[in-house]
């Protein structure tokens, strides 16, 4: 929800328009917000990541066991 306006900004360059300084600042704000996402959520957004779900589950479970819980 917080990064709702990023697509029109990204499409400006794709459509041949130039980014203004305000556009660049807005892009940086959006990218900083997305950087705070969990690395696991970012990994799930990658292409083919559905095939890796069993590996993610195994790895997360292994980390839980290592902490002694």
N, CA and C atoms as a LAMMPS dump frame, in Angstrom:
ITEM: TIMESTEP
0
ITEM: NUMBER OF ATOMS
207
ITEM: BOX BOUNDS ff ff ff
-5.0000000000000000e+02 5.0000000000000000e+02
-5.0000000000000000e+02 5.0000000000000000e+02
-5.0000000000000000e+02 5.0000000000000000e+02
ITEM: ATOMS id mol type element x y z
1 1 1 N 0.821 -1.187 0
2 1 2 C 0 0 0
3 1 3 C 0.871 1.26 0
4 2 1 N 1.986 1.203 0.713
5 2 2 C 2.819 2.398 0.827
6 2 3 C 3.579 2.694 -0.466
7 3 1 N 3.758 1.696 -1.309
8 3 2 C 4.508 1.895 -2.551
9 3 3 C 3.582 1.893 -3.76
10 4 1 N 2.394 2.362 -3.564
11 4 2 C 1.399 2.338 -4.63
12 4 3 C 1.813 3.166 -5.844
13 5 1 N 2.5 4.261 -5.673
14 5 2 C 2.826 5.15 -6.78
15 5 3 C 4.124 4.835 -7.501
16 6 1 N 4.74 3.715 -7.223
17 6 2 C 6.038 3.43 -7.834
18 6 3 C 5.912 3.032 -9.303
19 7 1 N 4.855 2.349 -9.682
20 7 2 C 4.728 1.896 -11.068
21 7 3 C 4.634 3.055 -12.062
22 8 1 N 3.811 4.074 -11.82
23 8 2 C 3.816 5.19 -12.78
24 8 3 C 5.183 5.867 -12.889
25 9 1 N 5.908 5.932 -11.774
26 9 2 C 7.243 6.533 -11.823
27 9 3 C 8.199 5.674 -12.645
28 10 1 N 8.148 4.371 -12.456
29 10 2 C 9.029 3.493 -13.214
30 10 3 C 8.674 3.489 -14.7
31 11 1 N 7.402 3.608 -15.011
32 11 2 C 6.972 3.576 -16.403
33 11 3 C 7.316 4.863 -17.153
34 12 1 N 7.605 5.928 -16.433
35 12 2 C 8.007 7.165 -17.103
36 12 3 C 9.252 6.932 -17.951
37 13 1 N 10.231 6.291 -17.384
38 13 2 C 11.473 6.028 -18.12
39 13 3 C 11.218 5.051 -19.268
40 14 1 N 10.348 4.104 -19.034
41 14 2 C 10.028 3.121 -20.072
42 14 3 C 9.302 3.773 -21.247
43 15 1 N 8.492 4.776 -20.974
44 15 2 C 7.728 5.455 -22.016
45 15 3 C 8.494 6.602 -22.679
46 16 1 N 9.745 6.752 -22.341
47 16 2 C 10.573 7.757 -22.995
48 16 3 C 10.601 9.107 -22.301
49 17 1 N 9.913 9.239 -21.181
50 17 2 C 9.949 10.497 -20.439
51 17 3 C 11.167 10.503 -19.521
52 18 1 N 11.525 11.682 -19.076
53 18 2 C 12.67 11.796 -18.162
54 18 3 C 12.166 12.017 -16.746
55 19 1 N 12.925 11.485 -15.784
56 19 2 C 12.582 11.678 -14.381
57 19 3 C 13.048 13.062 -13.939
58 20 1 N 12.206 13.727 -13.183
59 20 2 C 12.598 15.001 -12.584
60 20 3 C 13.29 14.713 -11.253
61 21 1 N 13.801 15.74 -10.621
62 21 2 C 14.436 15.543 -9.312
63 21 3 C 13.413 15.051 -8.285
64 22 1 N 12.193 15.556 -8.363
65 22 2 C 11.15 15.091 -7.447
66 22 3 C 10.824 13.615 -7.684
67 23 1 N 10.815 13.204 -8.957
68 23 2 C 10.567 11.795 -9.275
69 23 3 C 11.673 10.912 -8.701
70 24 1 N 12.902 11.355 -8.837
71 24 2 C 14.026 10.571 -8.315
72 24 3 C 13.962 10.445 -6.79
73 25 1 N 13.602 11.527 -6.134
74 25 2 C 13.469 11.474 -4.675
75 25 3 C 12.339 10.537 -4.266
76 26 1 N 11.223 10.571 -5.007
77 26 2 C 10.102 9.685 -4.71
78 26 3 C 10.495 8.229 -4.934
79 27 1 N 11.264 7.953 -5.979
80 27 2 C 11.736 6.59 -6.217
81 27 3 C 12.622 6.107 -5.08
82 28 1 N 13.5 6.965 -4.6
83 28 2 C 14.358 6.585 -3.476
84 28 3 C 13.539 6.285 -2.226
85 29 1 N 12.513 7.079 -1.985
86 29 2 C 11.643 6.83 -0.828
87 29 3 C 10.959 5.475 -0.97
88 30 1 N 10.447 5.178 -2.156
89 30 2 C 9.784 3.896 -2.387
90 30 3 C 10.756 2.73 -2.213
91 31 1 N 11.951 2.873 -2.747
92 31 2 C 12.937 1.789 -2.636
93 31 3 C 13.372 1.574 -1.188
94 32 1 N 13.465 2.65 -0.427
95 32 2 C 13.816 2.504 1
96 32 3 C 12.702 1.783 1.753
97 33 1 N 11.449 2.079 1.417
98 33 2 C 10.335 1.377 2.059
99 33 3 C 10.371 -0.11 1.73
100 34 1 N 10.661 -0.416 0.473
101 34 2 C 10.696 -1.822 0.067
102 34 3 C 11.893 -2.553 0.677
103 35 1 N 12.962 -1.82 0.992
104 35 2 C 14.137 -2.447 1.587
105 35 3 C 13.857 -2.931 3.002
106 36 1 N 12.83 -2.381 3.64
107 36 2 C 12.501 -2.801 4.997
108 36 3 C 11.652 -4.07 5.029
109 37 1 N 11.277 -4.578 3.851
110 37 2 C 10.536 -5.837 3.814
111 37 3 C 11.433 -6.962 4.309
112 38 1 N 10.817 -7.97 4.799
113 38 2 C 11.569 -9.137 5.227
114 38 3 C 12.269 -9.76 4.021
115 39 1 N 13.484 -10.233 4.175
116 39 2 C 14.167 -10.893 3.053
117 39 3 C 13.393 -12.108 2.549
118 40 1 N 12.619 -12.723 3.425
119 40 2 C 11.842 -13.88 3.008
120 40 3 C 10.724 -13.473 2.066
121 41 1 N 10.118 -12.313 2.307
122 41 2 C 9.069 -11.842 1.403
123 41 3 C 9.65 -11.467 0.05
124 42 1 N 10.813 -10.86 0.052
125 42 2 C 11.461 -10.511 -1.211
126 42 3 C 11.798 -11.782 -1.979
127 43 1 N 12.277 -12.807 -1.282
128 43 2 C 12.613 -14.063 -1.95
129 43 3 C 11.374 -14.725 -2.546
130 44 1 N 10.223 -14.547 -1.938
131 44 2 C 9.004 -15.131 -2.475
132 44 3 C 8.51 -14.394 -3.718
133 45 1 N 8.946 -13.169 -3.918
134 45 2 C 8.532 -12.402 -5.086
135 45 3 C 9.356 -12.729 -6.329
136 46 1 N 10.452 -13.424 -6.159
137 46 2 C 11.311 -13.75 -7.288
138 46 3 C 10.651 -14.794 -8.183
139 47 1 N 10.95 -14.771 -9.472
140 47 2 C 10.383 -15.787 -10.368
141 47 3 C 10.835 -17.195 -9.971
142 48 1 N 9.91 -18.124 -9.986
143 48 2 C 10.217 -19.502 -9.637
144 48 3 C 10.293 -19.762 -8.157
145 49 1 N 9.949 -18.795 -7.35
146 49 2 C 10.114 -18.962 -5.912
147 49 3 C 9.108 -19.945 -5.316
148 50 1 N 8 -20.182 -5.99
149 50 2 C 7.023 -21.147 -5.482
150 50 3 C 7.642 -22.535 -5.414
151 51 1 N 8.532 -22.82 -6.347
152 51 2 C 9.204 -24.116 -6.346
153 51 3 C 10.177 -24.253 -5.177
154 52 1 N 10.599 -23.125 -4.63
155 52 2 C 11.56 -23.14 -3.527
156 52 3 C 10.902 -23.124 -2.151
157 53 1 N 9.572 -23.103 -2.091
158 53 2 C 8.884 -23.04 -0.794
159 53 3 C 9.281 -24.171 0.151
160 54 1 N 9.388 -25.416 -0.3
161 54 2 C 9.83 -26.464 0.644
162 54 3 C 11.225 -26.219 1.206
163 55 1 N 12.094 -25.661 0.399
164 55 2 C 13.453 -25.368 0.879
165 55 3 C 13.414 -24.238 1.899
166 56 1 N 12.604 -23.204 1.643
167 56 2 C 12.453 -22.123 2.616
168 56 3 C 11.919 -22.644 3.939
169 57 1 N 10.916 -23.511 3.88
170 57 2 C 10.33 -24.062 5.107
171 57 3 C 11.371 -24.863 5.88
172 58 1 N 12.146 -25.671 5.179
173 58 2 C 13.187 -26.471 5.841
174 58 3 C 14.223 -25.551 6.482
175 59 1 N 14.651 -24.513 5.767
176 59 2 C 15.678 -23.626 6.286
177 59 3 C 15.181 -22.848 7.499
178 60 1 N 13.956 -22.357 7.459
179 60 2 C 13.406 -21.624 8.597
180 60 3 C 13.244 -22.539 9.799
181 61 1 N 12.832 -23.76 9.588
182 61 2 C 12.697 -24.714 10.684
183 61 3 C 14.065 -25.035 11.28
184 62 1 N 15.06 -25.16 10.453
185 62 2 C 16.414 -25.452 10.918
186 62 3 C 16.933 -24.307 11.785
187 63 1 N 16.638 -23.055 11.405
188 63 2 C 17.064 -21.909 12.208
189 63 3 C 16.38 -21.921 13.57
190 64 1 N 15.115 -22.318 13.608
191 64 2 C 14.373 -22.38 14.882
192 64 3 C 15.012 -23.412 15.788
193 65 1 N 15.387 -24.544 15.237
194 65 2 C 15.993 -25.604 16.046
195 65 3 C 17.368 -25.199 16.558
196 66 1 N 18.091 -24.42 15.789
197 66 2 C 19.426 -24 16.194
198 66 3 C 19.36 -23.062 17.397
199 67 1 N 18.294 -22.266 17.505
200 67 2 C 18.149 -21.349 18.624
201 67 3 C 17.733 -22.072 19.91
202 68 1 N 17.336 -23.334 19.792
203 68 2 C 16.991 -24.088 20.978
204 68 3 C 15.532 -23.972 21.396
205 69 1 N 14.66 -23.55 20.499
206 69 2 C 13.244 -23.434 20.848
207 69 3 C 12.523 -24.738 20.619
